[in-house]
Amino acid sequence: MGEPVSVIQKPSSQHGKVRFETNRSFTGMGHERYDVDDPITGDRPPDLVAKLMFGSGKVERVHVYAQTVTVQLKAGADADGLKELLEDMYIYYKPGVEVPTEESFSS
């Protein structure tokens, strides 16, 4: 259940940065910046994007603006798997997850 996010991964002109262009706006017209050492306390879409990226262990900084996510990779890290994290962001029932039934909601 859920809808996949369409993501196009593009290299940046700056070494170690990768840009992801999506079909979802995560911030509207605002810019959101995150550093790996800063706590992320919110649950807004850009907060979730940053949590996903940092959870990979490959990312040092995240910038989210509308439908564009730009990440600064950690030294020596590659971007493998980051695109898929964004694509699956709104997929709720993944393999191995039990789908709820009507009975599970009525108790």
N, C-alpha and C positions, 0 to 999 in steps of 0.2 A: 504494500500500500504506500502511497505517496507518489510524488512525481520527481523524476530525475532532473537535475540541473544540467543544462547544456553548457559545456565549458570548452573554450578554445585556449590552449596554452601558447604563449608567445614569449620569445626571449626578449630581454631588455638590452638596451645599449650599454647598460652598466653591468659590469662583471658581478655575478652572484645574485642577480635579481631576476625574478621570473614574474610574468604578468599573466593573469587568468581573466579572460573576458567571458562573462556568463549571460544567461538570458533572464536573470533575476536581479532586481535592484535590492541591495542589502542595506543601504543607508539613505536613500533619497538623494538629496543634494549635499549632504554633509560628508566631511572627511573623518575617518576614524583611524587612529594610529595606535599600535600596540607594540610593546617591547617584551621579549621573552621573560624578563625579570619582573615585570609589572603584574600585579594581581588583576585578574579579570573577574569582576563580581557580577556583572550583568548577564542577562539571557537574551538580549536583543540579537537579531540576525548577524550583525557584524561581530558581536562578542562570540557567537558560536563559531563563525568562520575562523577567528583568531585562535580559539581553543582547539579547533580541529588541526589547524596548521602547526601550532606549538606542540600538540600531542604527537605529531610525527617524529619529533626530536631532530628535525632537519632545518627548522626555521628560527631565525633570530629576531626578525621584525616583520610586522604585517601592516599594510595600509589598505583600507577598504574605502572605495569611493563609488557610490552607486552600484553598477554591475561589474566593476573592475576590482580585482584583488591583486595586489603586488606584494611579493614576499622577498625578503633578503635572506638568502640561505646562509646557514652556518658554514664556516670555512671547511672545505672538503666535502660538503654535502651535495647531493644531486636532487633534482625535483621529482624523481621517480615516485609515483603513488600520490602526489599532492593533488593532481587533477581529479583523480578518482575520489578523493575525500570530498571535494566540492560536489562532484556529480551525484554522490550518494547521500548528501547532506539531509535530504528530505525523504529518503526511503526508510520507512519505519519497520517494515516486516522483512527482514533479511533471512537468508537460510539459517535454520536452527532456532528461529524465534517463533514461538507458538502464537498463532493468530487467535485473538479472543473470539468467543462465541457469545450468543445472546445470553446463555445461562451464566456466563462469568460476570455479566453486568447486573444480573437480577439478584444476586445474593447480598 
